[in-house]
Amino acid sequence: MAGQERLVVCTTCRREGWLPDELRDGARLSAALTQRGVAHDIQECFSACSNSCVVTLRGPGRWTYVQGGLDPDHDLEEVIAFARAYQASADGIVPWRERPEVIRKNTIARIPPLED
């Protein structure tokens, strides 16, 4: 993502049934984004563990989205599409119908921008 908008991935997320010797879902999503050339930041633990795999989209003067329940093996393209739509918006608001279905169904929070 260009500009000050940020896609942030929780790298400690793990789904139910995760095995200790497996790479965590958030780390797998981060690796897949890197492989696709999608800029993102990483963060350890968003405290949304029951909703893993979790990402946020945020930026100055923009609404922040917290997305969970993502599957790094199946939802990569949708995460990328949503990040691009977020970046293209003026204020971070991506119209509901323009969000990929997995994003519509798995929004944990939409937080208004801080007012100066």
C-alpha positions as a Markdown table, in Angstrom:
| # | Residue | x | y | z |
|---|---|---|---|---|
| 1 | Met | 0.0 | 0.0 | 0.0 |
| 2 | Ala | 1.2 | 3.5 | -0.8 |
| 3 | Gly | 0.7 | 6.6 | 1.3 |
| 4 | Gln | 0.1 | 6.5 | 5.0 |
| 5 | Glu | -2.6 | 3.9 | 4.9 |
| 6 | Arg | -1.5 | 0.7 | 6.6 |
| 7 | Leu | -2.5 | -2.9 | 6.4 |
| 8 | Val | -1.4 | -4.5 | 9.7 |
| 9 | Val | -1.3 | -8.3 | 10.2 |
| 10 | Cys | -1.4 | -10.0 | 13.6 |
| 11 | Thr | 1.4 | -12.6 | 13.4 |
| 12 | Thr | 0.5 | -14.5 | 16.5 |
| 13 | Cys | -3.0 | -15.5 | 15.4 |
| 14 | Arg | -3.8 | -19.1 | 15.2 |
| 15 | Arg | -7.0 | -20.9 | 14.4 |
| 16 | Glu | -8.6 | -23.7 | 16.4 |
| 17 | Gly | -6.9 | -27.0 | 15.7 |
| 18 | Trp | -3.5 | -25.3 | 15.1 |
| 19 | Leu | -0.6 | -27.5 | 15.8 |
| 20 | Pro | 2.5 | -26.1 | 17.7 |
| 21 | Asp | 4.9 | -27.1 | 14.9 |
| 22 | Glu | 2.8 | -25.2 | 12.2 |
| 23 | Leu | 3.4 | -21.7 | 11.2 |
| 24 | Arg | 0.7 | -19.5 | 12.7 |
| 25 | Asp | -2.0 | -18.2 | 10.3 |
| 26 | Gly | -1.1 | -14.6 | 10.7 |
| 27 | Ala | 2.5 | -15.3 | 9.9 |
| 28 | Arg | 1.4 | -17.3 | 6.9 |
| 29 | Leu | -0.8 | -14.4 | 5.7 |
| 30 | Ser | 2.1 | -12.0 | 6.2 |
| 31 | Ala | 4.4 | -14.3 | 4.2 |
| 32 | Ala | 1.8 | -14.6 | 1.4 |
| 33 | Leu | 1.4 | -10.8 | 1.3 |
| 34 | Thr | 5.1 | -10.3 | 1.1 |
| 35 | Gln | 5.4 | -12.8 | -1.7 |
| 36 | Arg | 2.7 | -10.9 | -3.6 |
| 37 | Gly | 4.6 | -7.6 | -3.0 |
| 38 | Val | 1.8 | -6.1 | -0.8 |
| 39 | Ala | 3.3 | -3.7 | 1.8 |
| 40 | His | 2.1 | -4.3 | 5.3 |
| 41 | Asp | 3.1 | -4.0 | 8.9 |
| 42 | Ile | 3.2 | -6.8 | 11.4 |
| 43 | Gln | 2.0 | -6.7 | 15.0 |
| 44 | Glu | 2.0 | -9.2 | 17.8 |
| 45 | Cys | -1.4 | -9.9 | 19.2 |
| 46 | Phe | -4.5 | -7.7 | 18.6 |
| 47 | Ser | -6.2 | -9.5 | 21.5 |
| 48 | Ala | -8.8 | -10.8 | 19.1 |
| 49 | Cys | -7.6 | -14.4 | 19.4 |
| 50 | Ser | -11.1 | -15.9 | 19.1 |
| 51 | Asn | -11.4 | -14.2 | 15.7 |
| 52 | Ser | -8.1 | -15.2 | 14.2 |
| 53 | Cys | -6.6 | -14.6 | 11.7 |
| 54 | Val | -6.9 | -10.8 | 12.2 |
| 55 | Val | -5.8 | -7.7 | 10.2 |
| 56 | Thr | -6.4 | -4.0 | 10.5 |
| 57 | Leu | -6.5 | -1.3 | 7.9 |
| 58 | Arg | -5.8 | 2.2 | 9.3 |
| 59 | Gly | -4.5 | 5.6 | 8.3 |
| 60 | Pro | -4.4 | 9.2 | 9.5 |
| 61 | Gly | -7.9 | 10.8 | 9.2 |
| 62 | Arg | -9.4 | 7.5 | 8.1 |
| 63 | Trp | -11.8 | 5.0 | 9.5 |
| 64 | Thr | -10.0 | 1.9 | 10.9 |
| 65 | Tyr | -11.2 | -1.6 | 10.1 |
| 66 | Val | -10.5 | -4.7 | 12.2 |
| 67 | Gln | -11.1 | -7.9 | 10.2 |
| 68 | Gly | -11.0 | -11.4 | 11.6 |
| 69 | Gly | -11.9 | -14.9 | 10.8 |
| 70 | Leu | -9.6 | -14.8 | 7.7 |
| 71 | Asp | -8.1 | -17.9 | 6.2 |
| 72 | Pro | -4.6 | -17.2 | 4.8 |
| 73 | Asp | -5.0 | -20.1 | 2.3 |
| 74 | His | -8.4 | -18.9 | 0.9 |
| 75 | Asp | -8.8 | -15.2 | 1.6 |
| 76 | Leu | -5.6 | -13.6 | 0.4 |
| 77 | Glu | -7.1 | -12.1 | -2.8 |
| 78 | Glu | -10.0 | -10.7 | -0.8 |
| 79 | Val | -7.6 | -9.1 | 1.8 |
| 80 | Ile | -5.6 | -7.5 | -1.1 |
| 81 | Ala | -8.7 | -6.3 | -2.8 |
| 82 | Phe | -10.1 | -4.7 | 0.3 |
| 83 | Ala | -6.7 | -3.1 | 1.1 |
| 84 | Arg | -6.7 | -1.5 | -2.4 |
| 85 | Ala | -10.2 | -0.3 | -2.0 |
| 86 | Tyr | -9.4 | 1.2 | 1.4 |
| 87 | Gln | -6.4 | 2.9 | 0.0 |
| 88 | Ala | -8.4 | 4.3 | -3.0 |
| 89 | Ser | -11.1 | 5.8 | -0.7 |
| 90 | Ala | -10.9 | 9.4 | 0.5 |
| 91 | Asp | -11.6 | 8.6 | 4.2 |
| 92 | Gly | -11.2 | 4.9 | 4.6 |
| 93 | Ile | -14.8 | 4.1 | 4.2 |
| 94 | Val | -15.3 | 1.3 | 1.7 |
| 95 | Pro | -19.0 | 0.9 | 0.8 |
| 96 | Trp | -20.4 | -2.3 | 2.2 |
| 97 | Arg | -21.4 | -3.7 | -1.2 |
| 98 | Glu | -17.9 | -3.1 | -2.5 |
| 99 | Arg | -16.2 | -5.1 | 0.2 |
| 100 | Pro | -15.4 | -8.7 | -0.6 |
| 101 | Glu | -17.8 | -11.1 | 1.0 |
| 102 | Val | -15.3 | -12.5 | 3.6 |
| 103 | Ile | -14.7 | -8.9 | 4.7 |
| 104 | Arg | -18.4 | -8.1 | 5.0 |
| 105 | Lys | -19.0 | -11.2 | 7.1 |
| 106 | Asn | -15.9 | -10.9 | 9.3 |
| 107 | Thr | -15.7 | -7.3 | 10.3 |
| 108 | Ile | -14.9 | -7.1 | 14.0 |
| 109 | Ala | -15.0 | -3.3 | 14.2 |
| 110 | Arg | -15.1 | -0.2 | 12.2 |
| 111 | Ile | -13.6 | 2.6 | 14.2 |
| 112 | Pro | -14.0 | 6.3 | 13.4 |
| 113 | Pro | -10.9 | 8.5 | 12.9 |
| 114 | Leu | -9.5 | 10.5 | 15.8 |
| 115 | Glu | -10.6 | 14.1 | 15.6 |
| 116 | Asp | -8.0 | 16.7 | 16.1 |
